[in-house]
Amino acid sequence: MKILILLKKYSGGVGVVVKNLEKNLEKKGHKIKVISREEDLKSFSSIKNLFWLRKKYKEIIKKENPDIIYTQDWSMALPLLFPFRIFKKKHFVCFHGNQLGKTKFMQKIIGKKMGKRLFVVGDSLKQNFPKANLIYNGVDLDKFKPLNKKRDCLGWINKDTEILTKEEVLEISKKLKLKPLIAENFEIPFDKMNENFYNRCQVFVSLPPITAGFNLCWIEAMSAGVPVIVGNNEGIGWKLNIDKFKTKKEFFNSFKKIKANKYRKEIEKSDLTWENHVGKLLEIWKK
């Protein structure tokens, strides 16, 4: 099949997902074309540029003539849906996170309009959109794996969505007598995260908010063999056997009691792989 993937930008979690989809779909012999609204089309708002993007998408789709158009999140789907639907039989969309405020309203409208042509990556999203197809994200077990490196750091990824602050992470590192290792502003390339980040972590912490659809970094850390992983029940957290805390206060009062675990084996036995994700995608698309 020829598959056209439209996403907002290459950097960030959605960009990581798309990169893995592209790799695994091409392995199966499918032809993939990926276009970023921001980097490739130089457009930074789907609402303000709705009709311009609609026209641009139509040009791209007619040129590429894909069998599947796969938009990532509501804003990428919007130009193909309003003021009326185009390419309906080819168009699918994936929601990666729960929206709040005005964008929650837009996400709800588009999710309802797409119905069974909607994919979601987490259970909270499935609850909000019952007709959607639930397909968990995955991890590349060959890319993220244990290496024989000294683990003497507390790792944290500084994302806008994190509940913890940088100052709090530094405080915890000091109390645990571990070096703070903070990944921010994409200063560690994704291809180097296994070697230069996760394999240096004795402890990895990520506390995402209720908007989290999945939170990939947990299963990357598990696959890389980090001994201690701390999280919560948001996103895919409910399904993982990591140490979980409901609030920051609960975490601060208990983090010294956390014990190491062998997470890699759990991931190897799970369905949280890109091969499984792509297999389910193709099964639904072919129907």
C-alpha positions in Angstrom: 0.0 0.0 0.0 0.9 3.7 -0.4 0.5 5.5 2.9 0.6 9.2 3.4 1.3 10.3 7.0 0.6 14.0 8.0 1.9 15.2 11.3 2.4 18.5 13.0 6.2 18.4 13.5 9.0 15.8 13.4 10.3 16.5 16.9 8.6 15.2 20.0 6.7 12.0 20.9 4.4 12.0 17.9 7.5 12.4 15.6 9.1 9.3 17.3 5.9 7.3 16.8 5.8 8.3 13.1 9.5 7.4 12.6 8.9 3.9 13.9 5.7 3.5 11.9 7.6 4.5 8.7 10.4 2.0 9.5 8.2 -0.9 10.3 5.7 -0.3 7.5 8.5 -0.1 4.9 9.9 -3.4 6.3 6.6 -5.0 5.3 6.9 -3.6 1.7 4.6 -0.6 2.0 5.5 2.8 0.5 5.4 5.7 3.0 5.4 9.4 2.5 5.6 11.6 5.6 4.9 15.4 5.6 5.2 17.8 8.5 2.8 20.8 8.6 5.4 23.0 10.4 8.7 21.9 8.8 7.6 21.0 5.3 4.6 23.3 4.7 5.7 26.1 7.0 2.2 26.4 8.6 1.9 26.8 12.4 -1.9 26.7 12.8 -4.5 24.4 11.2 -7.3 26.7 12.2 -5.9 30.0 10.9 -4.7 28.4 7.7 -7.6 26.0 7.3 -8.5 26.6 3.7 -4.9 27.1 2.6 -3.9 23.7 4.2 -7.1 22.1 2.7 -6.0 23.1 -0.7 -2.4 22.1 -0.1 -3.4 18.7 1.2 -5.6 18.1 -1.8 -2.7 18.9 -4.1 -0.4 16.5 -2.2 -2.9 13.7 -2.1 -3.7 13.9 -5.8 0.0 13.9 -6.6 0.9 11.0 -4.2 -2.4 9.1 -4.8 -2.1 7.1 -1.5 -4.2 4.2 -0.5 -4.3 5.5 3.1 -4.1 9.0 4.5 -3.1 8.9 8.1 -3.3 12.2 10.0 -1.8 12.5 13.5 -4.1 14.3 16.0 -7.2 16.4 15.5 -5.4 19.5 14.1 -4.0 17.5 11.2 -7.3 15.9 10.4 -9.3 19.2 10.5 -8.5 20.5 6.9 -9.8 17.2 5.5 -13.1 17.4 7.4 -14.3 21.0 7.2 -16.3 22.6 5.7 -17.1 19.1 4.3 -15.3 15.7 4.3 -12.9 14.9 1.4 -11.0 11.6 0.7 -13.3 9.9 3.3 -12.6 6.3 2.2 -8.9 6.8 2.5 -8.7 9.0 5.6 -7.8 7.8 9.2 -6.6 9.8 12.2 -4.7 8.9 15.4 -5.1 10.8 18.7 -2.0 10.7 20.9 -3.2 12.6 23.9 -6.2 14.0 25.8 -6.8 17.7 25.0 -8.0 20.4 27.5 -9.9 23.6 27.1 -10.9 24.8 23.6 -8.8 22.1 21.9 -10.8 19.4 23.9 -13.9 20.6 22.2 -12.3 20.4 18.8 -10.9 16.9 19.5 -14.3 15.7 20.6 -16.0 16.9 17.4 -13.4 15.4 15.1 -13.2 12.1 17.1 -17.0 11.8 16.8 -16.9 12.6 13.1 -14.2 10.0 12.4 -15.9 7.2 14.4 -14.3 3.8 13.5 -11.7 5.5 11.4 -10.1 6.9 14.6 -7.1 5.2 16.3 -6.2 5.9 19.9 -3.0 4.9 21.8 -4.4 4.8 25.4 -7.3 3.6 27.5 -8.4 7.1 28.7 -8.7 8.1 25.0 -10.7 4.9 24.3 -13.1 5.8 27.1 -13.6 9.2 25.5 -14.0 7.7 22.0 -15.7 4.3 22.4 -15.9 3.6 18.6 -12.1 4.2 18.2 -9.6 1.4 17.6 -7.2 1.1 20.6 -3.7 0.3 19.6 -0.9 0.8 22.1 2.4 2.3 21.0 5.5 0.2 21.1 9.2 0.2 21.7 12.1 -0.9 19.5 13.8 -3.7 21.5 16.9 -3.6 19.3 17.4 0.2 19.7 16.6 0.3 23.5 18.6 -2.3 25.3 20.9 -2.7 28.4 24.5 -1.9 27.9 27.5 -2.5 30.2 27.6 1.1 31.4 27.9 2.6 34.9 24.5 3.6 36.2 24.9 6.5 38.7 22.3 9.0 37.5 18.7 10.0 38.2 17.2 10.6 34.7 14.4 12.9 33.9 13.1 14.3 30.5 12.2 18.0 30.8 8.9 18.2 28.9 6.2 20.9 29.1 3.7 18.3 30.3 5.7 16.9 33.2 4.2 17.5 36.7 7.7 17.6 38.3 9.9 20.7 38.0 13.6 20.8 37.3 14.3 22.1 40.8 12.4 19.2 42.4 14.3 16.7 40.3 17.6 18.3 41.4 16.5 18.0 45.0 15.6 14.3 44.7 18.9 13.6 43.0 20.8 15.2 45.8 18.8 13.2 48.4 19.4 9.9 46.6 23.1 10.8 46.0 22.8 10.3 42.3 23.9 12.6 39.5 21.0 14.5 37.9 20.8 13.6 34.2 18.2 15.9 32.5 17.3 15.6 28.8 15.9 18.9 27.6 15.5 20.8 24.3 16.3 17.6 22.4 20.0 18.1 23.3 20.4 14.3 23.3 19.5 13.0 19.8 16.8 10.3 19.8 19.3 7.8 18.3 21.6 8.4 21.3 19.0 8.2 24.1 19.7 4.5 24.8 23.4 4.9 25.2 23.8 8.5 26.5 20.7 8.6 28.7 18.8 5.5 29.7 21.9 3.3 30.2 23.3 5.9 32.6 20.2 5.9 34.8 19.9 4.1 38.1 16.6 5.8 38.5 14.3 7.2 35.8 11.3 9.4 36.8 8.4 10.6 34.7 5.1 11.9 36.1 2.9 13.0 33.2 -0.5 14.7 33.7 -4.0 13.4 32.9 -3.6 14.6 29.3 -1.0 11.8 28.6 -2.2 9.4 26.0 0.7 7.0 26.3 4.1 8.3 27.6 6.7 6.4 25.5 9.6 7.1 27.8 8.5 4.6 30.4 8.7 1.6 28.0 12.0 2.9 26.5 13.5 3.0 30.0 12.1 -0.5 30.8 13.5 -1.9 27.5 16.9 -0.2 28.3 17.1 -2.0 31.6 16.8 0.9 34.0 16.6 -0.7 37.5 14.2 1.8 39.1 11.4 3.5 37.1 8.9 5.9 38.8 5.6 7.0 37.3 1.9 7.2 37.9 -1.3 5.8 36.5 -1.7 8.2 33.6 -1.3 7.1 30.0 0.0 3.6 29.8 1.2 3.8 33.4 -1.8 1.7 34.7 -0.6 -1.3 32.7 3.1 -1.1 33.6 4.7 -2.8 36.7 6.6 0.4 37.6 6.6 2.2 41.0 3.6 4.6 40.9 2.5 7.6 42.9 -0.7 9.6 42.7 0.8 12.9 43.8 4.2 14.6 44.1 3.8 14.7 47.9 3.3 10.9 48.0 6.4 10.4 45.8 8.6 12.8 47.9 7.7 10.9 51.1 8.4 7.4 49.6 11.0 7.6 46.9 13.8 6.2 49.1 11.9 3.0 49.6 11.8 2.1 45.9 13.5 -1.1 44.9 15.1 -2.2 41.7 13.3 -4.5 39.2 14.1 -6.4 36.0 11.8 -4.6 33.6 13.3 -5.7 30.3 11.9 -9.2 30.6 8.4 -7.8 31.1 8.6 -5.7 28.0 9.8 -8.7 25.9 6.7 -10.6 27.0 4.3 -7.8 26.4 2.4 -6.6 23.3 4.2 -3.2 23.5 6.2 -3.5 20.3 6.1 -1.6 17.0 5.7 -4.8 15.2 2.4 -5.5 17.1 1.3 -1.9 16.6 1.8 -2.0 12.8 0.3 -5.4 12.5 -3.0 -4.2 14.0 -2.9 -1.0 11.9 -2.6 -3.0 8.7 -5.3 -5.4 9.7 -7.8 -2.6 10.1 -6.7 -0.7 7.0 -7.0 -3.8 4.9 -10.6 -4.4 6.1 
